[in-house]
């Protein structure tokens, strides 16, 4: 029997405010063992700017601390790393991902980029923002990717909308 090794562990626990889901761990993140570690990635800065980390500016190596702020992390692909265009559709574990979301029931599930959301929904296209259908009691957002490769699609207003929902205002 083959043992499956995940690239980086999930950061999940019950009842988090928001769980961010990417497609797969990026190359740099896999190399250094820290989430969203690519030099052009805006993830940590946008968490700070939107006050999701309550004014504390975290760095990639701080990712295990995210539950202190009600935040979790996971990916649809747990066994490979690299840019989205290098990931095979057979690497996606949508059923396993959905099982985790049902088990941990975060207030919000936020896809960090359209690629992960499209794979989850099995569609070629999704819109940014809050999705019309929740997953049970979990609201779903699709956000512009924080990856440096996705800068041309960047619009922080969607992230601010998520932060407003997460804070309950």
C-alpha positions, 0 to 999 in steps of 0.5 A: 500500500502506498503512503500519501504524503501531504506537501504542507499540513492543513491548518483546521479546527472546528468553528473557524471564522474563515478557511482559505482554500487554494489549488495547491501549495506553491513551489516556494512554499513547498521548498521552505515549508511555509504557506504563501511564501512566494515573494510576490504573494500578497496573502499575508499583506492582505490579511493584515490590510483587511484586519483579519489578523487584528492588526498583526502583520504575519509572515509565511512562517507564522502560518501555524498561528492562524487559528489564533485569529480564527483562520484556517488553511487547506488546498484541493491538492495535498500531494503535489506542489507547483503553479496551478497550470502544472497540477493534473486534474487527477490530483484534486481531492474534492471529496476529501476537501468537502469532507473536511469542510463539513467536519470543521464547519467554518463560518466562511470558506474562501477560495483563494483564486478562481482555479480552486473554486472552478475545480470544486464546483466542476465548472469552467467559470465562477464569479468573484465574491460571495456565492449564492449557495452556502455549504450548509451553514458555511458561506462561500466566497471566491477571491482573486488569487494572491499569487504574484502570477495573478496580479492582473486580476487583483481587486482587493474589494472582494477581500474586504467584503470577506473581512466584513462578513467574517467580522459580522458587520 
